[in-house]
Amino acid sequence: MSHEFRPGEVVTYPYLWAWQQQRGETEGRKQRPVCVVIAIRSASDGNTHLVLLAITTQPPEVGRVALEIPDIEHRRAGLGDLKQRWIVVDEYNYDIVERSWYIEPHQAVLGRFSKSFMMKVAAMFAKARGQSGRVNRFD
């Protein structure tokens, strides 16, 4: 049986930024930590649909929407080093676990954000969702 993904989990994933997709790229350039913000198992086909938010050490550019990760959440997420990190909430990658070329059936989880922090992330994501680019991956 494969891992059952849950919101708040942090895993590694080759995240494809919207600007990379706009250039015609189809693959993320490197593995990076991402946060599962939505994980839904479809009743019709049993597939698990994930919405993934990038975690980066780069401060957000002007006009971007990101949430700085507090130290305690940084440790909970298993992000290791002491660099500042942000969750980018104005774009996302979408993937289907069972069809993915990028997610392993027994994908290791680095850590997990607290429920209260994820509520903040989800609220910011919902607000920013319609304001910026959407990145999709379909297999």
Phi, psi and chi 1 to 4 in degrees:
 res  aa     phi    psi   chi1   chi2   chi3   chi4
   1 MET       -  139.6  176.7  171.5 -168.1      -
   2 SER   -84.3  166.7   64.3      -      -      -
   3 HIS   -63.2  138.0  172.4   78.0      -      -
   4 GLU   -95.9  109.6 -175.1  174.6  -29.1      -
   5 PHE   -72.8  144.9  -70.3   86.9      -      -
   6 ARG  -134.0  148.8  -66.4 -173.6 -132.1  156.4
   7 PRO   -55.4  138.9  -27.3   36.5      -      -
   8 GLY    99.3  -17.6      -      -      -      -
   9 GLU   -71.7  145.7  -71.5 -177.3  -22.0      -
  10 VAL  -114.6  125.0  175.3      -      -      -
  11 VAL  -132.8  171.0  -62.1      -      -      -
  12 THR   -95.8  148.5   57.1      -      -      -
  13 TYR  -163.6  143.6 -173.4   81.8      -      -
  14 PRO   -80.9   75.5   29.8  -34.4      -      -
  15 TYR   -60.2  131.7 -170.4   87.2      -      -
  16 LEU  -101.3  110.1  179.3   65.0      -      -
  17 TRP   -69.8  151.3  -66.2   99.5      -      -
  18 ALA   -57.9  -40.6      -      -      -      -
  19 TRP   -65.7  -31.0   65.4  -92.4      -      -
  20 GLN   -70.2  -41.9  -68.2  171.4  -35.6      -
  21 GLN   -63.5  -40.0 -174.9 -175.5   43.9      -
  22 GLN   -63.1  -26.5  -70.4  166.8   -4.0      -
  23 ARG   -81.4   -4.4  -74.3  179.3  154.0  177.3
  24 GLY    97.9    1.7      -      -      -      -
  25 GLU   -71.9  148.4  -64.2  179.5   39.6      -
  26 THR  -120.5   -5.7   58.1      -      -      -
  27 GLU  -128.6  141.9  -54.7  -78.7  -29.9      -
  28 GLY   -65.3  148.1      -      -      -      -
  29 ARG   -79.2  -25.2  -66.1 -179.6  179.5  179.8
  30 LYS  -154.3  159.8   67.6  176.5 -174.0  176.0
  31 GLN   -71.2  135.4  -67.2  -77.6  -26.9      -
  32 ARG  -143.8  159.4   72.0  170.2   48.8 -104.7
  33 PRO   -69.9  138.6   16.8  -21.6      -      -
  34 VAL  -132.6  156.4  -64.2      -      -      -
  35 CYS  -109.5  130.2  174.0      -      -      -
  36 VAL   -75.6  115.7  176.4      -      -      -
  37 VAL  -100.2  -30.5   69.8      -      -      -
  38 ILE  -136.5  133.6  -61.7  172.3      -      -
  39 ALA  -138.4  113.5      -      -      -      -
  40 ILE  -129.0  126.4  -61.0  172.1      -      -
  41 ARG   -91.9  122.2 -177.8  172.1  -62.7  -86.5
  42 SER   -71.3  130.1  171.7      -      -      -
  43 ALA   -69.9  -29.0      -      -      -      -
  44 SER   -75.2  -39.0   63.1      -      -      -
  45 ASP  -125.1   -4.7   62.9   11.1      -      -
  46 GLY    78.1    1.8      -      -      -      -
  47 ASN   -77.8  150.0  -72.4  -30.3      -      -
  48 THR  -101.2  118.7  -53.5      -      -      -
  49 HIS   -98.7  128.2  -59.0 -100.1      -      -
  50 LEU  -118.9  140.6  -61.1 -179.6      -      -
  51 VAL  -113.1  123.2  173.4      -      -      -
  52 LEU  -117.8  133.7  -54.6  165.1      -      -
  53 LEU  -109.8  134.9  -57.7  179.0      -      -
  54 ALA   -71.9  144.6      -      -      -      -
  55 ILE  -113.8  129.0  -63.3  173.0      -      -
  56 THR  -136.3  156.2 -179.1      -      -      -
  57 THR   -90.7   -7.6   58.6      -      -      -
  58 GLN   -86.4  129.2  -60.5  -59.6  -49.2      -
  59 PRO   -59.5  147.8  -18.1   27.8      -      -
  60 PRO   -65.4  143.0   20.5  -28.4      -      -
  61 GLU   -72.5  161.2  -64.5  174.9    2.1      -
  62 VAL   -57.6  132.4  174.5      -      -      -
  63 GLY    92.0   -8.9      -      -      -      -
  64 ARG   -93.4  157.3  -62.3  -60.0  -52.3  -97.1
  65 VAL  -116.2  117.3 -177.0      -      -      -
  66 ALA  -146.6  155.6      -      -      -      -
  67 LEU  -117.2  125.1  179.7   63.3      -      -
  68 GLU   -70.7  139.5 -172.5  169.7    1.5      -
  69 ILE   -88.8  120.0  -58.1  170.7      -      -
  70 PRO   -64.9  157.3  -16.2   26.7      -      -
  71 ASP   -53.7  -45.7  -70.6  -20.0      -      -
  72 ILE   -63.0  -39.3 -173.9   76.7      -      -
  73 GLU   -71.6  -33.4  -63.1  -64.5  -21.2      -
  74 HIS   -57.4  -45.9 -166.4  -93.8      -      -
  75 ARG   -69.2  -42.3  -70.8 -169.2  -65.0  -83.6
  76 ARG   -59.8  -35.8  -74.0  179.2  178.8  144.5
  77 ALA   -79.4   -6.9      -      -      -      -
  78 GLY    70.0   34.6      -      -      -      -
  79 LEU   -85.2    5.5  -64.5  173.5      -      -
  80 GLY    67.9  -95.4      -      -      -      -
  81 ASP   -65.6  172.7   58.6   22.7      -      -
  82 LEU   -95.8   14.2  -59.9  175.6      -      -
  83 LYS   -66.8  149.6  -66.7  179.2 -177.6  175.9
  84 GLN   -65.6  146.4  -73.5 -179.3  -65.2      -
  85 ARG  -139.4  152.4  -63.3 -155.3 -174.4 -132.4
  86 TRP  -130.2  149.4  -71.0  -96.4      -      -
  87 ILE  -101.4  121.7  -62.9  177.0      -      -
  88 VAL   -83.1  122.0  178.6      -      -      -
  89 VAL  -111.4   -0.1  -62.9      -      -      -
  90 ASP   -99.8   10.1   61.6   -4.2      -      -
  91 GLU  -154.1  162.5   69.8  172.8   71.9      -
  92 TYR  -155.8  164.9   62.6   93.2      -      -
  93 ASN  -108.7  144.9  -81.1 -165.3      -      -
  94 TYR  -117.8  133.7  164.2   79.8      -      -
  95 ASP  -146.5  156.5 -151.3  -18.1      -      -
  96 ILE  -111.7  116.9  -60.8  171.9      -      -
  97 VAL   -52.3  -50.3  173.1      -      -      -
  98 GLU   -70.1  -15.2  -67.6   79.0    6.5      -
  99 ARG  -112.6   -1.2  -61.9 -179.1 -170.6  165.9
 100 SER   -73.4  142.1  180.0      -      -      -
 101 TRP   -88.2   -8.6  -68.6  100.0      -      -
 102 TYR  -112.6  -16.0  -48.8  103.5      -      -
 103 ILE  -112.2  127.6  -61.3  172.8      -      -
 104 GLU   -85.1  149.9  -63.4  -63.5  -35.7      -
 105 PRO   -56.3  -34.4  -23.1   31.3      -      -
 106 HIS  -115.6   48.2  -59.7  -75.2      -      -
 107 GLN   -52.5  129.8  177.9   94.3   23.1      -
 108 ALA   -72.1  139.6      -      -      -      -
 109 VAL  -101.3  126.1  175.1      -      -      -
 110 LEU   -71.3  -37.5  -61.1  175.0      -      -
 111 GLY   175.6 -168.2      -      -      -      -
 112 ARG  -149.2  133.8 -173.0  171.0 -175.3 -172.1
 113 PHE   -73.5  155.9  -68.4  124.0      -      -
 114 SER   -69.3  159.8   69.2      -      -      -
 115 LYS   -61.3  -42.7 -175.6  176.9  179.4  179.0
 116 SER   -64.9  -39.9   61.9      -      -      -
 117 PHE   -67.4  -41.0 -176.7   66.4      -      -
 118 MET   -64.9  -30.0  -82.0  -50.0  -63.5      -
 119 MET   -63.8  -39.4  -70.6  174.3   66.6      -
 120 LYS   -65.2  -45.8  -70.1  178.4 -169.9  175.0
 121 VAL   -60.1  -48.5  170.6      -      -      -
 122 ALA   -62.2  -39.6      -      -      -      -
 123 ALA   -65.3  -43.4      -      -      -      -
 124 MET   -66.2  -39.2  -75.0 -175.1   72.6      -
 125 PHE   -63.0  -46.2  172.1   68.4      -      -
 126 ALA   -60.5  -41.0      -      -      -      -
 127 LYS   -68.7  -40.9 -175.2  175.7 -179.8 -178.7
 128 ALA   -84.6  -15.5      -      -      -      -
 129 ARG   -53.3  -43.9 -175.6  172.6  170.0 -152.1
 130 GLY   -83.4   -2.8      -      -      -      -
 131 GLN   -96.3   -9.3  -62.1  174.4   -1.6      -
 132 SER  -143.5 -176.1 -171.8      -      -      -
 133 GLY   -66.2  147.7      -      -      -      -
 134 ARG  -116.0  132.0  173.6  178.4  166.9  175.0
 135 VAL  -109.3  125.1  177.5      -      -      -
 136 ASN  -115.3  147.0  -80.8  -34.2      -      -
 137 ARG  -128.7  123.4  -85.0 -158.2  176.5  130.8
 138 PHE  -124.0  140.2  -67.5  102.4      -      -
 139 ASP   -93.9      -  -65.1  -36.8      -      -
